[in-house]
Structure formats: structure tokens, C-alpha cells
Amino acid sequence: MPELPEVETVRRGLAPVLEGRRIASALARRPDLRWPLPERFAERLAGRRIAGLGRRAKYLLIDLDGEAPGPASAPDEVLVVHLGMSGSFRIEAGQGPAEAPGAFHIPRSRAAAHDHVVLRLEHGVDIVYNDPRRFGAMLLVPRSGLEAHPLFRDIGPEPLGNAFDAAGLAHALKGRRTPIKAALLDQKIVAGLGNIYVCEALHRAGIAPERLALTLASPTGRATRETRLLVETIRTVLEEAIAAGGSTLRDHAQVDGTLGYFQHTFRAYDREGQPCLAPGCHGSIARLVQAGRSTFYCASCQR
């Protein structure tokens, strides 16, 4: 499933094409994805201007102005999109896909049978949402009620934002007897982290995934050296992944049809049995299962 860097990659790819444009028409080729599409979905999108693109955790947020051509009007709303396991966007402008850096290209699905939603913009560009497995979702939420919506009201701070710091993380970990990996996957503690980048961050920080979360904070919930290191490492891993265009994993693709390249620099994830790449370490990467998910780590350097 796409994680924060993949969704941020999609946001940055779509923003130049979508922001400030008006949706001339919309087409929904089926009534549902993972959940039913909003009532009168295509009708409510037609004529709306896209004020901006944002992201919250693993959700893409497309801001829609209430103003529409003619006498019709609607409240400012946000088109909330979750890519699920196989969702991706394609930009069709009557020409071939844009070039992207890197040499590893794997095309994602272009089968028309999986093109479920199409947004035709005022300048003739089509934004096509393709989702073979249909685990993605699209919702229309009033802008004023977004933070209180059940999907967002309990989500923790963004790991790349100013609200995510060592003091806050230490406070959240205080007294928690769950493994640190499980704690970091808890969206109430920090938003948008998934299995891949938690494995990477813990490996780079030298922290064992099975360690109890409470051991990374002082007994009173104050930040420790390890808390500060973990926060810095999480930021670094995510920033590197975004810069590289997200991870190439199964169905995920950038909007131009190419896949990301960060998987070439994984130090732990999916490297079971291979030498540990931590400086000075002579161990190897092992795999264990935590809560049904594979965890990749080095028993020699992660404590």
C-alpha cells in the first residue's frame, strides 16, 4: 500500500496540472470503489475550480471552491482520495508520458476496465484514476468539517511538520508497552508512516523493532537521545524517499506512469539474508512477523 512518500509524490506530480483549473466534467464509471462514491458524485464535481492540493497522512486532499459557473453554488469541499493498494492517477493530454529521472521503468495498469473515475479539466486534460483492486476511496467532505471527520480527527502529527518533535513523541510513548514498531504504525501517534519506512527508520536509528515503546522515553515522558535520533531519522528517510519519487512496490506508480526508485536504497526492507549496510556492522538482515507484517532488521546493530 502506498505510504506517505508515495502519496506526496502523487500530490507533487498532480499539483501543476490541477491547481487553479476548473473541472469541466467528471465521469464515474462505477458506483463504488472500496466504499460507495458520494451521492451525485460526478455532478457535484463538474464546474468546480481546484483551489489547491494537499496531503494528510496517506490521503490526498483536493480543495474545491464552492463557486461554479452559472447560478449554481455549493459549499467549499475537499475531494479526499486514498490510493488503496493499487490506485494511481494518469494525466492524458494528447501526448506521451513525461520523462522522469532514473532508469527503472515499470508501467502500471492502463487497462480501460480499471479506469474508474475521469476528471476532464477546462483545458482539455484528463485526469484518470485507475484502480485494478478497487481498494482506493474517494469522499467529498466540507472543508469546514475536515478536521472533525472520522478519518482525520484522531490522526497524529505529520512526521515532516513542525508539530512532530522529540518531546511530543516521547510523551506519546510514555508507558506504552507495545513494540516500538507497532507504536510508530499507530496513526494516532504519528501520521502516514507504514511498514516500509518504519523498518528503514528503526534500522538506521539502531533501534530494535521489538523494543517496548516506553523504553525510548524517560519514566516521566521526557525525550531521550534515542527519541531525538528517531525523530531525525524518520524525517531523513521520508525526505529521501520523496526526493527519489516514492518506492517501486507492486502497483504503485507516479502520475506520469513511471515508478519510484527509492527501493534501490533500502537498507533493511526486503533484504532478508543480505549483509547489513550499517557502517561497521558485520551482521545480516533478518525477518520476523509482527502483527501479521514482515519486519526487516539487523539483530547485531539494532538494540
N, C-alpha and C positions, 0 to 999 in steps of 0.2 A: 504494500500500500504506500503511495507517495507520502513522504514526510514533509516537514516544514521546508527544507531547501527545494524540493521538487515543486511545491505549490508556489513558493516565492519565485522560482524560475518561470513558471507559467504566468504569474502576475506580471513580471517584468517584460515578458515577451508579448503579452496582450495589450499592455498599457498604451504603447504608442499608436496602436491601431484603434483602440476603443475609446480612450478618454476624449471627451468633448464631442463625440459623434452621436448622431441620433439613430435609433433603431427604426428603419423604415418598415420592416415587417418581421414577424417571427413565425417559426413553424415548429410544432411539437408533433413528432411522428408516432408517438405512443402516449398513453395517459399517465405513465409512471416510469420511474427508474427504481431506485431502492424503495422510495416512498412515492405515493401519488404526487404528480405535479400539482401546483396550486390551481385552484379553480380559475377558469378563463385565462390560463397562463399566457398563451400567445397574444391574446387580445390586450392584456394588461402591459405587455412589453412594447407593443407597437407604438411608435411615436415618441417614446421616452428618450431623453438625452442622457448619456452616460457621463456623470459628473466626475467619476474617478474610480480607480481600482485599488482595493486594499486587501489585506490578509489578516485573519485572526486564527492563530494556531494553524490547523491544516485546512481551513476554509478560505476560499476566495470570495471576496466581497465586492460586488459590482454596484456602485451607487447610482441610483436612477432618480433624476429630477422628476418632480411631480408635474411640471409643465409639459403639455403635449400640444401639438398643432390643433387648431380649432377650439371649440368651446369646451371640449373635454378636459378634465384635470383630475389628478389623483395625488394622494399624499406622497412625499418622498419615501421611496422604498429602497431596500437593498436586495439584490439578487444574490443569494447565498449559494455557493456551489461547493460540493465536496466531490473529489475525483474518484472516490472509492478505490477499487483495486486496479481498474483498467481504463478509467476515464481520461480523455485527453481532448484538447482543442486543436483545430486545424484552421488556418487562415487561407481562404481561397480568394485570390484577387486576379484570376485570369493569367497567372504566370507561375513558374516553378517555385518550389520552396526556397526560402532564403538560405544563404550559406551560413554555416555555424563553425566555430573553431573545433579542431580535433579531427581524428581520422577514423574513429569507430562509429559507424552509422548503422543503425538497425531500424528499418521502417516499422512503425506501429500500424495498427489496423486502419485501413482505408475502406473497408467493405461498407457499401452503402446501407446494408441491412443494419449496421450498428451506428449509423448517423441519426441520433435520436432527436436532437434539437439544433435548429439553424437560426442564427440571427443575421438578417440582411441589413447592413448598415446603409446610411443615406448615400455614401459614395460608391455603392456597388460591391463592397467587400462582404463576403460571407464568413461568419464565424461558426464553425461546425463542431458540435460536441459529439464525440464518438465514444461508445462505452460497450464493448462486447459482453461484459459480465453484468452490467447494469447494477453495480453496487454503489454507483455515484448517486448524488442527490442534488436537487435544485429547489429552493424555497424563496418566497417573496416575504420579506419581513419589514414592517415600518421602521424607518431609520430611528425614530424616537424610542422604539421598543427593542432595539437590537441587543443592548447590554443585558436586558432583563429576560431575553428569550432563553428557554431551557437549554439550548445548545451552547450558550455563552455565559450565562450568569455565574457559573461556578468555575470557569476556566482561570487558571493561574496566570502569572505574568509572562509576557513574551520573552524568550531567552536572549533575544538581541536588543531588548529595550532597556531603558534606564531602571525600570522597576525590578528587574531581575538582578539581584546582587547577593553577595555572600551572607549579609546579615539576614535578608529575607529567606534565603534557602536554609540557613541554619535554624531559624525559627520554625520553618515548616517541617524540618527533620527531627526536631526535638521530641524525644520519647517514642519515635516510630520504630517498632521492632520488625518491620518488613525489610527485606533485602534492599540495598540502595538502588539496584536496577529497577525493581518494582516501584520504588518511590519516584524515580525520575520519569517513569512511564505514566504516572498518575497526573492527568491533565489539570487537576486542582492544584498541584504543586508548581508545575511549570508547563506552559502551553507548547504543543506542537512537537515535542520530542517523541520519537518512535524507536523501535528496536535497533535499527541500524546505527543511528547516531549516538544512542546511549552506549552501545557496545564500544564504539570508537572513542567516545569521551572518557569512559571509565578506563579503557586501556591506556590512553595517552596520559591520564592523570595517575596511573599506577594504583587504582583502587579496585579491589576485588568485587565482582558483581554480587556475591553472596553476603558481603558485609552488612550488618544491620545498619539501617539508615541513621539511627541515633548516634552511632559512633563517629559520625562526621561533624557533629556539633558538640559544644561543651554541654555539661549537665544542665546549665541554665539557659541553653539555646543560643549561645553566642557563637559567632563564626570562628573557625579554626583555620590553620594554614591549609588543611586539605579542603575545607569548604571553599576558600578563596581560589585555590588551584582548580577545583572542579568547575566553578563558575567561569573562570577564564578559558578553560579547555573546551567547555561546551560552546562558548562563543566562537572560539577559533575553528572548531570542527564544522560548525554550521556555516560560518563565513567562507571557509574553503570550499564547502560543497556548493554553496550558492554561486561562488565565482566560477566553479567548474561546470555549472549547469545542471546540478542535481545528479542523482545516481541512476545508472542504467540497470534497472531491475525489471525483468519481465515486460510488462506492458507500458510502463511509464515513458512518455515522450515529451520533448519540448514542443512548443506550439508550431515550430517550423518543420516538424516531422522528424527531427534528429533526436537522439537520446544523449543523456549526460555522460560525463566522463569521470566523475569522482570515484567510481568503483575501482579505477586503476590505482588509487592511492589509499585504499583501505588498509589499515594496519592490523586489524583484528577480524572484522566481519567477514564471514565466509572463507576464512583461511585456515580451517582446521587441519592440523598436522604440519603446517608450514612454519618455518623459523619465525620467532618473534622479532619484530623490526625495531623494538625499543633499543636505544643506544646502550651498549654494554650488556644486553641480556642475551643469554645463550639458551633460553627456553624455547618452547614451541607453542603455537596457538591450539588450545583445546576447545571443546564444545560441550556445553551442558544445556539441559532444558529447564527453563524457569517459567512457570505458569503457561506451559504449552508453547513457549517460544524459544528458539535457539539463541543461546548466549555464547559468544566467542570471546575468549580471554586467555591470558597467559598466567599460569599458576606461579611462575618464577618471579615475575616483576609486579604483579598486581596483588597488593596486600590489604 
